[in-house]
Amino acid sequence: MSRHGPSLPGIREKLRDQAVRNGTLGTVERVDVERKGVEARLDDGRAITLDLSRPRAVDHGYAVTSHRSQGETVDRVLMVVDTRHGATLVNQQQAHVSASRAREDVSRLR
């Protein structure tokens, strides 16, 4: 699944003080260069501030796996189908899960 707009890097560490779990996604709303922080709106609607004055385990959040996307709906889905892994990973049920996330458009890459 593809995310559009300025996406918050996927947080790969727990932020206990803000009750943020590993794998949380969101959208960057403001970057404060002077204070070395990022204000973000998480996908669950909460607003948080990330202190980037020290290293953080974050990554781009532009795509997620089909398993991670279950229960979500997005405007566009880009399915990457790698048939080298066989029917255990690429099958009709998994394709349905991926395609059914889309509100407007589904594209497939082989």
C-alpha positions in Angstrom: 0.0 0.0 0.0 1.3 3.4 -0.9 0.9 6.5 1.3 0.5 9.9 -0.3 1.5 13.3 1.1 4.3 14.0 3.6 4.3 10.8 5.7 5.9 10.5 9.1 8.7 8.0 9.0 7.5 4.7 10.6 8.6 4.8 14.2 10.8 1.7 14.9 11.1 2.2 18.6 8.7 2.5 21.6 8.1 6.0 22.8 6.7 5.1 26.2 6.3 8.7 27.4 3.9 9.3 24.4 2.4 5.8 24.3 3.7 5.2 20.8 4.4 1.7 19.7 6.9 0.3 17.3 5.5 0.5 13.7 3.3 3.5 14.3 2.6 5.7 11.2 1.5 9.3 10.8 1.9 12.6 8.9 4.5 15.3 9.5 2.7 18.5 10.2 5.6 20.8 11.2 9.4 20.7 11.5 11.0 22.9 14.1 14.6 23.3 13.0 15.7 25.4 16.1 14.3 22.9 18.6 15.2 19.9 16.5 11.7 18.4 16.7 8.9 17.2 14.5 5.2 17.7 15.2 3.2 14.8 13.7 -0.4 13.6 13.5 -0.5 9.8 14.0 -2.9 7.7 11.9 -5.0 7.2 15.1 -5.5 10.9 15.3 -3.2 11.8 18.1 -0.7 14.6 17.9 2.9 14.0 19.1 6.2 15.8 19.1 9.4 13.8 18.3 12.5 15.2 19.8 15.2 14.7 17.1 18.0 16.2 19.1 19.3 12.6 19.6 19.2 9.7 17.2 15.8 8.0 16.7 14.9 4.8 15.0 12.6 6.2 12.3 12.1 5.2 8.7 10.0 6.3 5.7 6.4 5.2 6.1 5.3 5.3 2.4 4.4 1.6 2.2 3.2 -1.2 4.4 2.7 -5.0 3.9 -0.6 -6.5 3.1 -0.7 -8.0 6.6 -0.1 -4.6 8.2 -2.8 -3.0 6.0 -5.7 -5.2 7.1 -8.5 -3.0 8.3 -7.3 0.1 6.6 -8.7 1.9 3.6 -6.6 4.2 1.4 -7.2 6.0 -1.9 -4.6 4.1 -4.0 -3.0 0.7 -3.6 0.2 -0.4 -5.4 0.6 -4.2 -5.2 4.0 -5.6 -5.7 3.6 -9.3 -6.8 6.8 -11.3 -6.5 6.0 -14.8 -7.8 9.4 -16.2 -7.0 8.1 -16.9 -3.4 5.3 -19.3 -4.6 1.8 -19.7 -3.4 2.5 -19.4 0.3 3.0 -15.6 -0.1 1.3 -14.9 -3.4 -2.2 -16.3 -3.6 -5.8 -15.3 -4.4 -6.6 -14.6 -0.7 -3.6 -12.3 -0.2 -4.3 -10.5 -3.5 -7.9 -9.9 -2.3 -6.7 -8.5 1.0 -4.4 -6.1 -0.8 -6.8 -5.0 -3.5 -9.7 -4.5 -1.1 -7.8 -1.8 0.8 -8.2 0.7 -2.2 -11.0 3.3 -2.3 -10.1 4.5 -5.9 -7.4 2.7 -7.7 -5.3 -0.5 -7.6 -2.1 -1.0 -9.6 0.0 -4.1 -9.8 3.7 -4.5 -10.4 5.3 -7.9 -11.2 
